[in-house]
């Protein structure tokens, strides 16, 4: 099966820079610009190892939000 992570996009704070970081600190997925035309972004995690990841989102003003994701 596939493992998809869905990320909702706040259009008011776009554009966004989004990256997923493994526990080792290595960036395993990134997208430098997600504009306000997208309301949802899907990240395919099916090829990623099990473990803890952090999704780091940075908005147009440089504010950063970090969420923890556990892939089993």
N, C-alpha and C positions, 0 to 999 in steps of 0.2 A: 504494500500500500504506500500511499504518499503521506507525508507529514507537512501540512501547510500551516504557516503562521500568518494570521490575518492582522494587519495593523491599520487602524482607522486613522485617517489623515484629517487634521483640523485645517480647513481651507483658509481660515482667517490668519493663521500663523505661517502659511506657506511663503516661499518654498522651504522644504525640509532637506536636510542631509541625514541619511539613515545608515547605520552600520550595525552589524551583528558581530560580537566579539566573544570568542571562546574563553573559558576559564584561564587558559594559558596566556591570554592577552593578545592572541593573534586574531586579526580581522578575517572572518570567514565569509562575509557577504557585505556589500556596500552599494549604495546608490547616492551619488553626490547631489542630485537635485530631483525632488518630488514636488511638482507644482500643485496649485490649487484645483486643477482639473480632475485630479484623482481623489476619490473619497476613501478608497481602501487599497491597500497594497498587500500582495500575497508573497510570502517568502517560502520557497521550497526547501524544507529541511530534511528531505528524504535521504540525502547523501551525507548528512552530517552525523558525526558520532553521537552516542548518548552522552549526556552531561548537561552542565549549566552553561548558559549563554546569556549575554547582556545585549539588549537592543538599545542603542544610543541614538536618540533623535535630537537634532539641533535645528531650531526654527530660524526664521529670517532675521531675528534680532540677536541670535547667539545664545538663546536660552536652551538649556539641555535637559532632556528627560531620559532617564535610564530605567528600563524594565528588565527584570530577571525572567528567563525562560528556562524550563527544564525539559529536555528531550529524553524520553524514556525509550 
